[in-house]
């Protein structure tokens, strides 16, 4: 297997030479760029370059990189909005590969993980529901699975399910015991897209355009799932979901760091070459503060990311570390993108430069995978618990 620096270099060259021109041509809109057909083409190029699915297990065609090792690779992939899709490290497939690798049975690995890791199909993770169902509070889970002979029948409604349109299968979270608001009682089910009673109803319109398959509303009407397609243990869905959530938050940070770094580099190039008020813009104190603050936010983001990744690589859950890193990164990277827009002036809000589309795409990250406010609440609870338990 190639060493990590070589993988990083290969990824960088693929993104700059093959992916970025398409990204800029279509303003980061993957549907306009050709959707799934374009995905297949880009992933073929990544496969040829030897960088497809660097995080996937080796027995499934991946490179088997751990969390720390994949950070720089994912950042280079994220330098283009289409890069994660091309290298096959985009959400939700990346997180689902990780989950299936750690939780799936041998039969589930063969049926679902193998084709997913190799880029032959796409997948989705069906958790979020309209109010009063599960959103920021997973315990509000309302979609219910009822035990029947040989399996389960699922009924409920989901929305904001990323990648649902065109997914070959879904990892669906449904309540198998208890009532909404109670702890536990959730189970994960593997459901092929052609399952009778499973329907992708519509795309929910959102500001971002780079996520293949959109963010969709779905319904489940007496959808049957065989016992063999339970992923993990019955009533243990929330516990097994943690296997996915912590790493997935950090891979989001990796990818978005790459995108925002591009916005920052373009902005710095712009102000270094633009003269106003008798000097280069980059020589003005106010502009230098914007540049320096961006450098600080990027460096701090990487430091918190790597700390959390080391905990995960060492086998820890990393609940505190991933919440801190995700919250800081979502807000810091938003600040970097916003400053980049400001540095570029009118060009920063135009399609003449890619800065505006990056700012557009990064904004939802403060909400996806847990809003900043919910992570702060969790971080504070941990801090209070740690102090009061020792006093």
C-alpha distance (Angstrom), angle and dihedral (degrees) to the residues before:
residue distance angle dihedral
X1 . . .
X2 3.84 . .
X3 3.80 118.1 .
X4 3.80 118.5 -101.3
X5 3.85 95.8 -105.6
X6 3.79 88.9 54.3
X7 3.81 91.2 50.3
X8 3.80 89.7 49.1
X9 3.81 90.8 50.9
X10 3.81 93.3 47.5
X11 3.80 90.3 49.0
X12 3.79 91.8 48.8
X13 3.80 92.2 52.2
X14 3.81 93.0 46.9
X15 3.80 92.0 50.7
X16 3.80 96.0 46.0
X17 3.81 96.9 42.6
X18 3.82 103.8 34.7
X19 3.79 112.6 15.1
X20 3.81 108.1 36.7
X21 3.81 95.6 59.5
X22 3.82 90.4 56.8
X23 3.79 92.5 43.4
X24 3.80 91.5 54.1
X25 3.80 94.5 41.4
X26 3.81 91.3 57.8
X27 3.83 97.8 33.9
X28 3.80 92.8 -118.1
X29 3.83 93.0 -58.0
X30 3.81 106.5 136.7
X31 3.81 94.1 -171.5
X32 3.80 91.4 54.9
X33 3.81 88.7 47.2
X34 3.80 92.2 59.2
X35 3.80 106.5 -81.4
X36 3.79 116.9 -137.4
X37 3.80 93.7 0.4
X38 3.80 88.9 58.0
X39 3.81 90.5 46.8
X40 3.79 90.9 56.8
X41 3.80 91.4 50.0
X42 3.79 94.3 48.1
X43 3.79 93.9 45.9
X44 3.80 89.8 50.4
X45 3.80 87.8 56.8
X46 3.81 90.4 48.8
X47 3.79 90.9 49.2
X48 3.79 90.3 51.8
X49 3.81 89.8 49.4
X50 3.81 90.4 51.8
X51 3.80 95.9 -119.5
X52 3.82 104.0 101.5
X53 3.82 113.9 131.9
X54 3.83 97.7 -8.7
X55 3.82 90.4 179.2
X56 3.82 97.2 49.1
X57 3.82 120.5 101.7
X58 3.79 115.2 -89.1
X59 3.81 92.9 -121.9
X60 3.80 87.7 60.7
X61 3.78 95.4 50.7
X62 3.81 98.3 -91.6
X63 3.79 132.4 118.8
X64 3.83 96.1 -115.3
X65 3.81 97.2 -132.6
X66 3.82 118.0 174.6
X67 3.79 123.8 -132.3
X68 3.81 98.0 -88.4
X69 3.80 93.8 43.7
X70 3.77 93.8 48.7
X71 3.83 94.7 51.8
X72 3.80 97.2 84.1
X73 3.82 92.1 39.9
X74 3.81 92.9 52.1
X75 3.81 90.9 46.1
X76 3.79 90.5 55.4
X77 3.80 89.9 47.5
X78 3.80 89.9 50.1
X79 3.80 92.0 54.5
X80 3.81 83.6 90.8
X81 3.79 121.3 45.5
X82 3.82 87.1 -133.5
X83 3.81 92.8 44.4
X84 3.81 99.0 89.5
X85 3.80 90.0 51.3
X86 3.81 91.1 48.4
X87 3.81 94.4 49.8
X88 3.84 90.2 40.3
X89 3.79 95.7 -118.7
X90 3.82 97.1 113.2
X91 3.78 124.9 123.1
X92 2.97 132.1 -72.0
X93 3.82 96.4 19.3
X94 3.80 93.8 51.4
X95 3.81 92.8 56.0
X96 3.79 92.8 42.4
X97 3.82 90.9 52.7
X98 3.80 89.1 53.1
X99 3.80 92.4 47.9
X100 3.80 95.5 47.1
X101 3.79 91.0 46.8
X102 3.81 91.8 55.3
X103 3.80 101.4 34.8
X104 3.81 109.9 21.8
X105 3.80 123.5 106.5
X106 3.82 118.7 -122.9
X107 3.80 89.8 -98.4
X108 3.82 91.7 48.5
X109 3.79 90.7 49.1
X110 3.79 90.3 54.1
X111 3.79 96.0 44.2
X112 3.80 100.9 38.9
X113 3.81 113.2 9.2
X114 3.80 99.5 47.7
X115 3.82 97.5 55.0
X116 3.81 92.0 38.5
X117 3.81 95.3 50.7
X118 3.80 91.1 47.7
X119 3.81 92.5 52.7
X120 3.79 94.6 -114.3
X121 3.82 92.5 124.6
X122 3.81 141.2 12.0
X123 3.80 128.8 -127.8
X124 3.80 141.9 -166.1
X125 3.80 138.0 -149.8
X126 3.81 111.3 -131.8
X127 3.80 108.6 -157.5
X128 3.83 112.8 114.3
X129 3.81 118.7 87.8
X130 3.81 136.7 -174.2
X131 3.80 115.2 -96.1
X132 2.95 130.4 -45.4
X133 3.81 85.5 29.6
X134 3.79 131.3 80.8
X135 3.78 116.2 -45.8
X136 3.78 122.8 122.9
X137 3.80 86.1 -8.8
X138 3.84 107.2 57.9
X139 3.80 91.7 -172.8
X140 3.83 88.2 71.7
X141 3.82 87.8 71.8
X142 3.82 107.1 149.3
X143 3.82 105.0 171.4
X144 3.78 103.9 104.6
X145 3.80 134.3 -152.7
X146 3.81 116.3 -159.5
X147 3.81 121.7 -159.2
X148 3.79 116.4 -115.6
X149 3.80 133.4 162.5
X150 3.79 109.2 -57.3
X151 3.78 96.9 0.1
X152 3.79 148.0 -17.5
X153 3.81 138.0 -58.3
X154 3.81 114.9 -139.2
X155 3.79 125.1 -153.7
X156 3.77 127.3 174.1
X157 3.78 148.4 78.7
X158 3.79 132.6 -90.9
X159 3.78 134.5 -176.3
X160 3.80 141.4 -177.9
X161 3.81 86.7 40.4
X162 3.79 103.0 164.3
X163 3.79 116.3 -136.2
X164 3.80 94.4 5.9
X165 3.80 96.0 134.4
X166 3.79 104.2 81.2
X167 3.81 97.4 6.6
X168 3.80 114.2 143.6
X169 3.79 92.8 -148.9
X170 3.79 142.9 2.4
X171 3.77 133.9 -137.7
X172 3.79 97.7 -143.8
X173 3.78 125.0 -165.0
X174 3.82 113.4 -147.8
X175 3.77 135.8 166.3
X176 3.81 113.7 -107.1
X177 3.80 97.8 172.2
X178 3.78 140.2 10.1
X179 3.76 128.3 25.1
X180 3.81 133.4 -76.3
X181 3.79 109.5 -76.7
X182 3.78 94.1 32.3
X183 3.78 125.4 111.6
X184 3.80 117.9 -102.9
X185 3.78 125.7 -8.1
X186 3.81 97.7 119.5
X187 3.80 127.9 124.0
X188 3.81 132.2 -171.7
X189 3.81 118.3 -131.4
X190 3.80 130.7 -167.4
X191 3.79 108.0 -135.6
X192 3.82 125.4 179.5
X193 3.80 113.4 -135.9
X194 3.81 91.2 -116.2
X195 3.83 92.1 59.6
X196 3.83 107.0 133.1
X197 3.80 109.5 -111.3
X198 3.81 94.4 26.9
X199 3.80 111.7 110.6
X200 3.79 133.9 174.1
X201 3.80 99.1 -145.4
X202 3.80 105.8 -175.8
X203 3.77 148.2 -32.6
X204 3.80 114.4 -93.9
X205 3.80 105.9 -137.0
X206 3.81 113.0 -118.1
X207 3.80 136.2 169.7
X208 3.81 94.6 -112.5
X209 3.81 121.2 81.8
X210 3.80 106.2 178.4
X211 3.83 99.4 81.4
X212 3.79 111.3 98.0
X213 3.79 112.9 -133.5
X214 3.79 94.1 23.2
X215 3.78 127.7 -124.9
X216 3.79 105.4 -64.2
X217 3.77 144.7 -169.2
X218 3.82 115.3 -128.3
X219 3.78 137.3 -175.4
X220 3.80 131.4 -155.0
X221 3.79 116.1 -156.9
X222 3.82 114.6 179.9
X223 3.82 88.4 -36.9
X224 3.83 108.5 177.7
X225 3.82 121.0 -138.9
X226 3.84 120.0 -174.9
X227 3.80 117.9 -127.9
X228 3.81 89.0 -112.8
X229 3.81 90.0 65.1
X230 3.80 95.8 61.4
X231 3.82 105.0 117.5
X232 3.77 109.3 -143.5
X233 3.79 119.6 -21.7
X234 3.80 129.4 -25.0
X235 3.82 110.8 -99.4
X236 3.81 89.5 10.8
X237 3.80 98.6 92.1
X238 3.79 96.0 115.1
X239 3.80 91.3 52.3
X240 3.80 93.1 49.0
X241 3.81 91.2 44.4
X242 3.80 88.2 65.0
X243 3.81 87.7 65.1
X244 3.80 86.3 65.4
X245 3.79 104.6 32.4
X246 3.80 102.8 60.0
X247 3.81 96.5 48.6
X248 3.82 91.7 39.8
X249 3.80 91.2 56.2
X250 3.78 90.1 52.9
X251 3.78 95.0 47.4
X252 3.80 87.8 52.7
X253 3.81 87.4 55.7
X254 3.81 90.9 49.9
X255 3.78 94.1 51.2
X256 3.79 96.6 44.0
X257 3.78 91.9 46.9
X258 3.80 87.5 61.4
X259 3.80 93.3 49.5
X260 3.78 94.3 47.4
X261 3.80 92.3 45.0
X262 3.78 87.0 60.1
X263 3.81 91.2 52.3
X264 3.81 90.0 49.6
X265 3.80 93.8 48.5
X266 3.79 92.0 49.7
X267 3.80 91.0 49.2
X268 3.80 93.0 49.4
X269 3.81 90.5 48.7
X270 3.80 89.1 50.7
X271 3.81 97.0 51.2
X272 3.81 92.0 42.6
X273 3.79 89.8 58.7
X274 3.80 100.6 37.4
X275 3.79 122.8 87.7
X276 3.80 125.1 -156.7
X277 3.79 135.9 150.7
X278 3.78 90.4 18.5
X279 3.81 97.5 -56.9
X280 3.76 144.1 63.5
X281 3.80 110.2 -79.4
X282 3.80 88.7 -125.4
X283 3.83 89.4 61.6
X284 3.80 93.2 58.4
X285 3.79 115.5 100.5
X286 3.79 96.3 -131.4
X287 3.80 91.1 51.7
X288 3.80 91.6 47.1
X289 3.80 89.3 55.0
X290 3.81 90.8 54.7
X291 3.80 90.7 49.6
X292 3.80 93.4 46.9
X293 3.80 93.6 47.0
X294 3.80 89.4 52.4
X295 3.79 91.3 51.1
X296 3.81 90.1 49.9
X297 3.81 93.8 48.7
X298 3.80 92.3 48.7
X299 3.81 92.9 48.1
X300 3.80 93.2 47.0
X301 3.81 91.2 47.8
X302 3.80 91.6 54.2
X303 3.81 92.4 46.5
X304 3.81 94.0 52.6
X305 3.81 90.6 42.8
X306 3.79 93.8 53.9
X307 3.80 92.3 46.0
X308 3.81 90.2 55.3
X309 3.81 91.7 43.9
X310 3.80 91.7 53.9
X311 3.81 89.9 53.6
X312 3.81 90.8 50.8
X313 3.80 92.8 46.4
X314 3.81 89.0 52.1
X315 3.81 90.4 56.5
X316 3.80 98.7 -100.7
X317 3.79 123.8 136.8
X318 3.79 91.1 -127.1
X319 3.79 93.7 -157.0
X320 3.80 94.4 151.0
X321 3.79 95.6 37.8
X322 3.80 95.7 48.0
X323 3.81 92.7 46.1
X324 3.80 91.2 51.5
X325 3.79 93.4 45.7
X326 3.80 94.2 45.2
X327 3.81 94.4 47.7
X328 3.78 94.8 46.3
X329 3.79 93.8 43.3
X330 3.81 95.6 48.3
X331 3.78 90.8 53.9
X332 3.82 97.9 36.1
X333 3.80 93.7 49.2
X334 3.80 90.0 48.0
X335 3.81 88.2 53.6
X336 3.80 91.3 49.7
X337 3.80 92.5 51.0
X338 3.80 91.9 46.0
X339 3.82 92.4 50.1
X340 3.80 89.2 48.6
X341 3.80 89.5 55.2
X342 3.80 90.2 49.7
X343 3.80 93.0 49.1
X344 3.78 91.1 53.8
X345 3.80 94.2 49.8
X346 3.79 114.9 -162.5
X347 3.80 90.3 -5.0
X348 3.81 87.6 59.5
X349 3.79 92.0 67.3
X350 3.79 95.3 40.7
X351 3.77 135.0 82.6
X352 3.82 89.2 -117.3
X353 3.81 87.7 89.2
X354 3.83 128.5 31.0
X355 3.81 92.0 -126.2
X356 3.81 95.6 94.5
X357 3.80 95.2 52.4
X358 3.81 91.2 49.2
X359 3.82 90.4 51.9
X360 3.80 88.5 48.7
X361 3.81 93.3 51.3
X362 3.82 97.4 44.4
X363 3.82 96.7 54.2
X364 3.83 97.0 79.4
X365 3.83 91.3 55.4
X366 3.82 89.1 81.8
X367 3.82 86.4 63.9
X368 3.83 106.9 29.4
X369 3.83 116.3 85.5
X370 3.77 91.0 17.9
X371 3.82 126.8 -25.6
X372 3.80 115.9 -102.4
X373 3.79 90.0 -112.1
X374 3.81 93.1 57.5
X375 3.80 92.0 48.0
X376 3.82 89.9 50.0
X377 3.80 89.6 51.4
X378 3.80 90.0 51.4
X379 3.81 93.0 46.1
X380 3.80 91.2 50.1
X381 3.82 93.0 48.6
X382 3.81 90.2 52.4
X383 3.80 91.4 49.5
X384 3.80 93.4 50.2
X385 3.79 92.0 45.3
X386 3.80 91.8 50.3
X387 3.81 92.6 52.0
X388 3.80 98.7 41.6
X389 3.81 93.8 46.0
X390 3.80 91.0 60.2
X391 3.80 98.4 41.4
